[in-house]
């Protein structure tokens, strides 16, 4: 009974937060509603026993992606009025894509519901009494260890490429040069002035 109440509460808040993400006029409020939707989706994953996916959702998406969105929106002076001017122009295309995705979702759910093996797959009980995180670790670091390491290298190369692309010298921008600061001598930057008595500087 408690699990059913928690499921409906998490599901309702997740759907409401998702609607507010799309309909909110303030982009900062949209990001905050997105964080709320992530937290409630993590609660839904905990209810079905997927605690690893729930923690990934909180740590990665809430702790990194949503906060990054928030800081980018707050730091960049984006004119959202100009961005919304072409909304009606792209509305038919967006509605068509949304309708296609909705049909695909119903198609997948329908196949799963009417499949003969669907109920059997949903009722499969793990043979070993291990946690979800333990099972994922066994699969990742044994069967897919090379693919896992290759994915890490690809992400590292992408991160280095993003840093190289954004790190460019711009004229007129003053930057801190630590080597020049450490090599300075007090005689080069300070002038000792002796003031006579009764006279100002």
C-alpha positions in Angstrom: 0.0 0.0 0.0 2.8 2.4 0.9 4.7 1.5 -2.2 1.6 2.2 -4.4 1.1 5.6 -2.7 4.8 6.5 -3.2 4.6 5.5 -6.9 1.6 7.6 -7.6 3.1 10.6 -5.7 6.4 10.4 -7.5 4.7 9.9 -10.9 2.4 12.8 -10.4 5.1 15.2 -9.3 7.4 14.0 -12.2 4.6 14.7 -14.8 3.7 18.0 -13.3 7.4 19.1 -13.1 7.8 18.0 -16.8 4.9 20.1 -17.8 6.2 23.1 -15.9 9.6 22.7 -17.6 8.0 23.2 -21.0 5.4 25.8 -20.0 7.5 28.0 -17.7 8.4 31.4 -19.1 11.5 31.9 -16.9 14.3 29.6 -18.1 15.8 29.5 -14.5 12.4 28.2 -13.2 12.4 25.6 -16.0 15.8 24.3 -14.9 14.6 24.1 -11.3 11.5 22.2 -12.3 13.8 19.9 -14.4 15.8 19.2 -11.2 12.6 18.4 -9.4 11.6 16.0 -12.2 15.0 14.2 -12.0 14.7 13.7 -8.3 11.2 12.2 -8.6 12.3 10.0 -11.5 15.1 8.7 -9.3 12.5 7.9 -6.6 10.6 5.8 -9.2 13.8 3.9 -10.1 14.4 3.2 -6.4 10.9 1.8 -6.1 11.5 -0.8 -8.8 14.9 -1.8 -7.3 17.2 0.0 -9.8 19.1 2.0 -7.2 22.2 2.4 -9.4 20.3 4.1 -12.1 18.6 6.3 -9.5 21.9 7.4 -8.1 23.3 8.0 -11.6 20.3 10.2 -12.3 20.8 12.3 -9.2 24.6 12.5 -9.4 25.1 13.0 -13.1 22.0 14.8 -14.3 21.1 16.8 -11.2 24.6 17.4 -10.0 26.1 18.2 -13.3 23.8 18.6 -16.3 21.0 20.6 -14.7 23.4 22.7 -12.7 25.4 23.4 -15.8 22.2 24.5 -17.6 21.3 26.7 -14.7 24.7 28.4 -14.7 24.8 28.8 -18.5 21.3 30.4 -18.4 22.3 32.7 -15.6 25.7 33.7 -17.0 24.8 34.2 -20.7 22.7 37.2 -21.5 20.3 35.4 -23.8 17.3 37.3 -25.2 14.6 34.7 -24.9 12.0 37.0 -26.4 13.8 36.8 -29.8 14.1 33.0 -29.4 10.4 32.6 -28.9 9.5 34.7 -32.0 10.0 31.8 -34.4 8.0 29.3 -32.2 4.9 29.3 -34.4 7.0 28.7 -37.5 8.4 25.4 -36.2 5.2 24.3 -34.3 3.9 22.0 -37.1 7.2 20.2 -37.4 7.5 19.8 -33.6 3.9 18.6 -33.4 4.6 16.0 -36.2 7.7 14.7 -34.4 5.9 14.5 -31.1 3.1 12.6 -32.7 5.6 10.1 -34.3 7.3 9.6 -31.0 3.9 9.0 -29.3 2.9 6.4 -31.9 6.3 4.7 -31.4 5.8 4.5 -27.6 2.3 3.0 -28.0 3.7 0.6 -30.5 6.5 -0.6 -28.2 4.1 -0.8 -25.2 1.5 -2.7 -27.3 4.1 -5.3 -28.5 5.3 -5.8 -24.9 1.8 -6.2 -23.6 0.6 -8.7 -26.2 3.8 -10.6 -26.5 3.7 -14.2 -25.3 7.2 -14.0 -23.7 6.7 -10.5 -22.2 5.0 -11.7 -19.0 7.7 -14.4 -18.6 10.5 -11.9 -19.0 9.0 -9.5 -16.5 8.7 -12.3 -13.9 12.3 -13.5 -14.2 13.9 -13.7 -10.8 17.7 -13.3 -10.5 19.5 -16.6 -9.8 22.1 -15.0 -7.5 21.1 -13.0 -4.6 23.1 -9.9 -5.5 22.2 -6.2 -5.7 21.6 -4.3 -8.9 24.9 -2.4 -8.7 26.8 -5.6 -8.1 25.3 -7.2 -11.2 26.0 -4.2 -13.4 29.6 -4.1 -12.1 30.1 -7.8 -12.9 28.9 -7.3 -16.5 30.7 -4.0 -17.2 34.1 -5.1 -15.8 34.1 -8.6 -17.2 32.2 -9.0 -20.4 32.2 -5.4 -21.6 35.5 -4.1 -20.0 37.1 -3.1 -23.3 34.0 -1.3 -24.6 33.7 0.4 -21.2 37.4 1.6 -21.4 36.9 2.7 -25.0 33.9 4.8 -24.0 35.9 6.4 -21.3 38.7 7.3 -23.8 36.2 8.8 -26.2 34.7 11.0 -23.5 38.2 12.1 -22.5 39.1 13.0 -26.1 35.8 14.9 -26.4 36.5 16.8 -23.2 40.0 17.7 -24.3 38.7 18.8 -27.7 36.1 21.0 -26.1 38.7 22.7 -23.9 41.0 23.2 -27.0 38.2 24.7 -29.0 37.1 27.2 -26.3 40.6 28.1 -25.2 41.6 30.8 -27.7 43.5 34.0 -27.2 41.5 37.2 -27.6 43.0 40.6 -28.1 42.4 43.1 -25.3 41.7 40.5 -22.7 44.0 40.7 -19.6 45.0 37.3 -18.3 46.9 36.2 -15.2 50.5 35.2 -15.9 51.7 33.4 -12.8 55.3 33.1 -14.1 55.6 36.8 -14.6 54.2 37.5 -11.2 56.6 35.2 -9.4 59.6 36.6 -11.3 58.8 40.2 -10.3 61.2 42.0 -8.0 60.1 44.6 -5.5 62.6 47.1 -7.0 60.8 46.9 -10.4 57.3 47.7 -9.1 57.8 49.9 -6.0 59.2 53.4 -5.8 60.4 54.6 -2.4 59.7 58.3 -2.0 61.3 60.3 0.8 59.0 63.1 1.9 60.6 66.1 3.6 59.1 67.4 6.8 56.3 69.9 6.2 55.7 68.9 2.6 53.0 66.7 1.1 53.4 63.8 -1.3 
